[in-house]
């Protein structure tokens, strides 16, 4: 896990898509929040943004360049921010950052970032073109 200098990342990029509290049931054997739980929170946040952009049903098809910077601890408020970085004919890529507000300390740190790709789906559950490409965030 890398420990970036907070001076290089002063604030989240994108819009707030989800926010939750890390709970004891979400920990790994070492007592830190399990990376898979954090990945799922980020996927949900990216899906909120992709769904709005695609104007309908979407599915996750790829997770690229996932980077874990810091651990998440029980009691941290985890906020996921996202922004559309690419729109294709049927797909949307969303950069998602997870930030943790440390319980009792009041410090906020970027803990994870990644790029999630979603495909727009039609009623037949097959890829559909994204009509009227929305503006990038």
URVEN-V485066 format. One line per field, one symbol per residue. ss: DSSP state (@ for helix, = for strand, . for the rest). phi: phi as a letter, one per 40 degrees, with the letter a starting at -180 (. if undefined). burial: + if it has 9 or more other C-alpha atoms within 8 Angstrom, else -. A space follows every 10 residues. Layout:
# URVEN-V485066
ss: ???
phi: ???
burial: ???
This chain:
# URVEN-V485066
ss: .....@@@.. ....====== =..@@@=... ..=.@@@@@@ @@@@@@@@@@ @@@@...=== ========.. ......==== =======... ========== =......=== ========== =.....=... .......
phi: .cbccdccbc acbgbcbaaa bcbdccccdc gcccdcccdc cccccccdcc dcccfidbac babbfcbcca cbbdgccbbb baacbabbcb bbbbcbbbbb cccgbgcbbc baaabbbbbc bcccgbdbcc cfdcccc
burial: ---------- -+---++++- +++--++--- -+++--++-- ++++++++++ +-++--++++ --+--+-+++ -+++++++++ +++++-+--+ ++++++++++ ++------++ ++++++++++ ++----++-+ -------
